[in-house]
Amino acid sequence: MVTRAAWVLALLSVPALLHAQLPDADSAFARGDYAAARAAYERVLARDSLNERALYRLAILDSWDGKLVRSLARFGTLRRIDPRDPDIMVSHAQVLAWAGRTAASGALYDSVLARYTDRTDALAGRARVIAWSGDLDRAEQLWRAALERHPDSAELLIGLAQTLYWKGQPELAESYAVRARTLAPEDRTARDLERELRAALRPDVATSVDGATDSDDNDFVAQEGRITTSLSANLRGTLHAGWRHGTDPRGAGTSYGGGGVVTAALGHGAVFRAGLGARRIESDTGPAHPLPSRTLLTAELGVGLRPARYAAASLGYSRAPFDETAGLMRKDLTIDALDFSFDVSPGPGWSISGGGGGAWFSDANRRLSAVVAVLGRAAPGLQLGPYARIMGYRVNGGTGYFSPDRFIVVEARAVYVWQQRPWGIRADGGLGTQQVFTGAARQTEWHVGVSLSRGWGANNELSLVGSITNSAAATTPGTVPTEGFRYRTLGLRFRQGL
């Protein structure tokens, strides 16, 4: 009898415990103590696995922590419990969009708007999903239509400003960002967007100093500088200049020059660039073998596309001297190159990048190449994946520079990124195999690189970068590199908005 009474009392106490724990969890959530809130909501679920409020808040916390699969599973349970709750539907649609499921997200936003035609967060969510899917013109129309109904909505103003920025209209975007900041001065997104837009519009200067050496006694040091500013609403101009000095056992060489590049926003996420310049080459093998100096015309053309928020592609042409080392400066070679590249992120933590192209040398040689890399999130800040590259020259030997008829490298690659403003660290490494020339024995290939950066303001940064590798792709002599080959680099980068 006593045992039965104890069970009855325990069952009756469960609602009281839940009633006490939910306010504690909500209070922790409201004051931003999310760890305590999560623990309290989990205790509620341990006693009542279908508690709607606890499930809802935990689904939101999971999405904020990047645990999108778990968040979507909780939302699935919530939708079965209460399939027509508009708050749950809007939050569910938002997480679907973060997970890259834009079609499902858009359909869910449409379901909410079918019943609540003026709901601001649903209007904003639908327009944002359309923008992320790449249809920036339609997204702009949706933002503007929503703003006609809610002209003082900071969320809608921010969304329109972001979409205009992605369309290559930063000056127009800035006006909407300023309005959003006025309406919501404490909104972090509005503040960051306004700062980013102003940084994109103002002039900025950048410079870099790089040096490299290898085990074949090829050394160089180089410095590049540029200044960029807006020329009109959709046009930016860049002036650049650079100098390079290389040495090897036979002598030394210097190249220097400059030029200008104009970048124009074409709309629909497309950007066009064109540039012209000149480069002077001065090489020296000693008084007995003087070489004449010469000046070469340089040029570049390119188109960049952003068909979706997490996808980009570019196609470019360039003409430049082949002046990476002192030995190459003596060859008096010019390269005409055509390159294509792409970068896609099919889901959170995943990226696929690649490209290919051809290079035509003034000595009638030709190089074709292709590269692809896949990286997936393995832990916070850490991505792992395969990398592969292949290239080949028409003439494989006797050119005086590294020109295998076929060069293949396949490696496992790791990239780690840590960011704690103002400091950042990026480290990457790879281990694999390479084959230099058709039919040759395979060699072990590896590389390690580290970058340490410190940023301030919207886009100001100072970074120190270094790397070491034994990859044959880093060599320029005409000999076949061995596993004992080493190539080392060290560089300093600086960027400052004016």
CORRAJO-V394978 format. One record per backbone hydrogen bond with DSSP energy under -1.0 kcal/mol. NH is the residue of the N-H (numbers start at 1). CO is the residue of the C=O. If there is no record, write none. Layout:
nh->{NH NH}
co->{CO CO}
This chain:
nh->{5 6 7 8 9 10 11 12 13 17 18 19 20 21 22 25 26 27 28 29 30 31 32 33 34 37 38 39 40 41 42 43 44 45 46 48 51 55 56 57 58 59 60 61 62 63 64 65 66 67 68 71 72 73 74 75 76 77 78 79 80 81 82 85 89 90 91 92 93 94 95 96 97 98 99 100 101 102 105 106 107 108 109 110 111 112 113 114 115 116 119 123 124 125 126 127 128 129 130 131 132 133 134 135 136 139 140 141 142 143 144 145 146 147 148 150 153 157 158 159 160 161 162 163 164 165 166 167 168 169 173 174 175 176 177 178 179 180 181 182 183 184 187 191 192 193 194 195 196 197 198 199 200 201 202 204 205 206 207 208 209 210 211 212 213 214 215 217 219 220 221 222 223 224 225 226 227 228 229 231 232 236 237 238 239 240 241 242 243 244 245 246 247 248 251 252 253 254 255 256 257 258 259 260 261 262 263 264 265 266 270 271 272 273 274 275 276 277 278 279 280 281 282 284 289 294 296 298 299 300 301 302 303 304 305 309 311 312 313 314 315 316 317 318 319 320 322 323 329 330 335 336 337 338 339 340 341 342 343 344 345 350 351 352 353 354 355 356 357 358 359 360 361 362 364 367 368 369 370 371 372 373 374 375 376 378 379 382 383 384 385 387 388 389 390 391 392 393 394 402 407 408 409 410 411 412 413 414 415 416 417 418 420 423 424 425 426 427 428 429 430 431 432 433 434 435 437 440 443 445 447 448 449 450 451 452 453 454 455 456 460 461 462 463 464 465 466 467 468 469 470 474 475 485 487 488 489 490 491 492 493 494 495 496 498}
co->{1 2 3 4 5 6 7 8 9 13 14 15 16 17 18 21 22 23 24 25 26 27 29 28 32 33 34 35 36 37 38 39 40 41 42 44 48 51 52 53 54 55 56 57 58 59 60 61 63 62 66 67 68 69 70 71 72 73 74 75 76 77 78 82 85 86 87 88 89 90 91 92 93 94 95 97 96 100 101 102 103 104 105 106 107 108 109 110 112 112 116 119 120 121 122 123 124 125 126 127 128 129 131 130 134 135 136 137 138 139 140 141 142 143 144 146 150 153 154 155 156 157 158 159 160 161 162 163 165 164 169 170 171 172 173 174 175 176 177 178 179 180 184 187 188 189 190 191 192 193 194 195 196 197 198 228 496 226 494 224 492 222 490 220 488 218 486 214 247 212 245 210 243 208 241 206 239 204 237 235 235 263 229 261 227 259 225 257 223 255 221 253 219 251 248 284 246 282 244 280 242 278 240 276 238 274 236 272 234 270 267 304 264 302 262 300 260 298 258 296 256 294 254 252 286 281 279 277 319 275 317 273 315 271 313 132 308 343 305 341 303 339 301 337 299 335 333 321 325 326 320 360 318 358 316 356 314 354 312 352 310 347 375 344 373 342 371 340 369 338 367 336 365 334 361 359 392 357 390 355 388 353 386 351 384 382 382 379 415 376 413 411 372 409 370 407 368 404 366 476 391 435 389 433 387 431 385 429 383 427 381 425 423 420 453 418 451 416 449 414 447 412 445 410 443 408 406 437 434 432 430 468 428 466 426 464 424 462 422 460 456 495 454 493 452 491 450 489 448 487 446 471 472 482 469 213 467 211 465 209 463 207 461 205 203}
